[in-house]
Amino acid sequence: MKNRIAEIIHQHDRFEIITHEGPDEDAVGSSRALAHALNALGKSVRLIYPTPIPEPLLFTAEPRQKKGMTPEISILLDVSDVKLLGGVNPQGKVVVIDHHRTNGTHGEVSWIDSQKSSASEMVYDLIRELAVEITPAIASNIYMGIFGDTGGFIHANTSPRVFKAAYELTLAGADASQIAYRLKRTRSVKYYHILCLIMDRLVQSGRIYGSYLRYQDFGAIRATPDDASGIVEELASLSGAEMVVLLRELNPDTVHGSIRSKGSDAALKTARAFGGGGHGMAAGFTQKGRADELIEQVIEEGMKWVSKA
């Protein structure tokens, strides 16, 4: 399917690249890297993010865009469910590139590979198939995406292939230490205020830890959701935790849940019980409700799968 997508790219001239709401390192890195590659091929491209890129992820090179054109092809990157498009409607023929495990596809042409660490790793393979030079701008964006989705090379999706790609990307100009520093060593004071709130509300049941953020918490400490980026990974470092759950209210009656687990598929199975999805050990969901009322239900569901993991 990678070869087919490469053919489609060579056969068309106008593209839009769309990723999911709440774009993370992988969404930003993969979309910008692919846009740079399309620029190199002389294609017109525009990037669409359903919600703004968090400020801490704006440091990589931005590609040229042509926003006033009508795309022939809409490439959905890192999008496992059309609900994650946040109401954005693709304008061209839909091509999907994703590494999440899904129950079906939502594109006319879909390349789904759950063995890949990230959409960025898939884009790296695609760009090489396109015979586009891996410039420092492309390398830096892909490296950021791989680094983000592997948790800085600590998650189970960190394979020998990932290390080989990281090595090649640094040779091509990605500044590994600078990218790691920007993603791991530039936390705001508000991040720690939020972390304190989360720890004050920490609930434990066996080997599962859970907490939540209310909608009004951000206003109370003059923070934004960007300031909470990466906190679920911080919780996942708790000694003895087999699963961690972080619920955040997106508005007074809608909750987003982020789940991480050490046992295979435990996070995914828990998320699916609430209409979500993702990876075996990193998954999420969004549904109506209040975080403080939902947290016990999510932990109870998680107990079913941690015991089987």
N, C-alpha and C positions, 0 to 999 in steps of 0.2 A: 504493500500500500504506500510505503514511502516513495517508491519509484513512480507510482501513479500521481501522487501529489506533486512531485518534481516536474512531471510532464505537464500537469495543469498550470503550474507556475510559468513554465516556459511558453505555454500556449496563450496566455492572457496577459493583459497589461495593467489592469486597474484592480487594486486589492484594498480590502479593509481587514484589519486584524482586531478581533474582539476577544477580551478575556473576561474573567468573572468579577463580580462586585467584591469590594474589599481586596484589591489586588495585593498579592504578597510578592516576595522576592522572585519566585518562579514565574508568576504571571507577568511581572514587569520585565524581568530579564529575558524571558523567551520571546515576548512580543517585540521588544526593542531590537533584539538580535535579528529576528526574522525580518523586521522592517529594514534594518541596515542592509541585509542580504538582498532584499527586493530592490532597494535603492541602487545597489551595485549592478543589478541586472537591467537597470533602466526602467523599472516599473514605477507606477504611481501607487502610493500607499497612504493610508490614514490609520491611525490607532484610535480605538474606542475603549474607554474604561467606564463601566457603568457607574462607578463611584471613583472619586479622585485617588490618585496615587498618594500613599502616605509620604509625608515630607522626608523621612529618613531614607526613602528609596529613590530619591530624585538625583542621586549623585552620578549615575552612569550616563554615558553619552546618549543623547536623544537623536533619533533618525530624522531625516527630512520627511515632511508630510505634505500631501496635497488634499486638503480637506473639502474642497468644493467639487469633487468629481463623483460620478456614479460608479460604484465598484461592480466589476463582473464577478469577482470571487470574494466571499466572506470567510475568512479563516478564523475558526473558534479555537482558541488556545487555552488549555488547562481548564476547560469547562466540561464538567461531568453531567450537568443537568441544566436545561434551558432556563430553569428558575433562577440560576445564578447570573443570568444576563441582566437581571434587574429591570426588565421591561424593554431593553434594547432589542430592536428588530433588525436582523441581518438583511442587507440590501441586495446581496448577490447570491450566487450558488454557494451553498454552505459546505465547507471542508472542515473536518474536525481533527485536531491533533491533541491527544490527551493521554494521560498515564494513570487515570483512576479506573478502578473496577466499577463497571456500570452494568445495568440490567438491559441495556439496549443502546443504540446509537441514534443521533439526532442530526446527521448530516447526509448529504447525497454521497459524499465520499468521506469515510472515517478511518483514521489510523489510531487505534487504541492499543496501547502496550503497557500493561500494568507491571511488567518486569523492569521498566525504566524508572529511574529515580525521580524523574521530573520531566515536565514539558520542555525544559531547557535542554536536557540531554537529547530529547527527540529532535528538537530544532537543530542542535549541533550536528546530528546525523543527517538531517535533511539538507542543511547548508553544504555539507561536504558532498552530498549527492548532487547538489546543484553546481558543484565545482566553483563556488564562490570563495575568494580568499578570506580566511579568518583574520580580520583586522583586529587591532587592539580594542576597538569599540565593540565589535561582535564578541570577542573573547571575554571582555569584562562583564558584559550583560549575561552571557551564558554561565560564566563562573558564578556570578551572584545568584542566579536561579538554582544552580546545582547546590551551592553552599547552603542556600536557604532551605531547600526541600530535604536535604540530608541532615539538617540541624547542625551544620558545621562538621559534616562527615562523622556523625555519631549514630545516626539511625540505622536500622537494619537494611535499608535500601542502599547503603554505601558498599558497593561491589568493587571488585578489581577494575571493572570497566569504568566505573566512576572515577577512580583514582587516575586511571590512564587518561581520561578526558581532562581532568583537572591539570594534570602534568602538561598535556598538549596545549591547553588554554593559557597556561602561564608562559609557555614558550612563545605563544602568539601575541602576548602583550598584556594579559590580565595580571593586575597587581594583587596577588593573593593576600598579602598582609594588609594592604589598604582596604580591600573589600571586607575582610574579616573584622578589621577595626571599626569600619563604618557600621557594620551590622551588629556587632557584639559589644562595642566599647563606647557607644555614644548615647546611652540611656539618659533621659531627662529626669529631673527631680520628681516630676509628676508621675513618672513610671513607678517610682518607689512609693509614692503616696498611694497609688492604685494597688500596688503589691501588698502594702500594709492592710488596706481594706479587705483584700482577698484573704489574707492570712487570718485576720480577725474573725472571718466568717467560715473558716475552714471546717468542713464536716468530714469525719472519717468513719468508714464502715469496713472493717477488715483491712484489706489491702487497697481499698479505693478511697481516694481523697477527692473532695469536690468543694467548689466555692462559686460565688456569683458576684456580679456587678449590677446594681440597679441603674436604671436610665438616668436618674437624678444625680448619681454619684459624680459623673463627669462635670456637671455644672457646679456642683458644690466645691470641687477643688480646681475649677477652671481648667480642666483637662479636656482632651479630645480622644476619640477611640484610637487615634494613632499612638497616643501615649501608652496604650495598653498592648501594643503590638509585641508578640513574643512571650507574653506572660504565661500562657499555657505551657510553653516549653520549660519555663522556670519551675512551674509546679511539677512537671514530669521528672525533675531532678531529685524530688523528695526520696530519701532513702526508704526502701521497702515498699514503695508504691508500685502496684501492678497496673493501676489505671488512675488517671486524673481527669476530672471533668471541670470545665470552666464555662459557666453560663453568663451571657451578657445580654441585657435588655437593649434591643435596638430602638425601641420606643416603649411607651407604657404597657403595651399588651403583646409584644413580640420578642421572643428570646432566640438568640443564636447560641448553640452549644458547640464547644470544641472539646474533643476527647482524644486522649493519648493513652496507649496501653503497651505493655511489654509483651503480652501474650498475643500470638498470631490471631488476627481477625476479631479480637475482643472489642476494640474500639469501633470497628465497622459494624459489627452485629448490634452493638448498643445503639449506634447512630441510626441504623436502619429501622429500629423499633419506633423511632420518632420521625420517620420520613426522610432521613438524611442518607449520607453515603460518604465515600472517600476511599481511604486505604485500610488495610487490615489493622494497622496499629496507629493510624492518624485519620480521624474522621470527624464529621460535624453534621449539624442539622439546624434548621430554623423552623419554629412553629409558634403558634399563638400561646400566650400564657404569661405568667410572672415567674421570674427566676427563683425567688425564694420559695415558691410553691412547687416548682418543678424539680429542684435539685435532688430531693429525696427519691423521686420517681426514676430519675436517670441513674442514680447510684444503685437503686434496687435492680434495675434492668442490667446494669453492668455486672452485678454480682453473679448473674446467671452465666456470664461468659468468662469472667475471670476464673471462676472455679473449674471451667472446662479447658482453659487455655493451656 
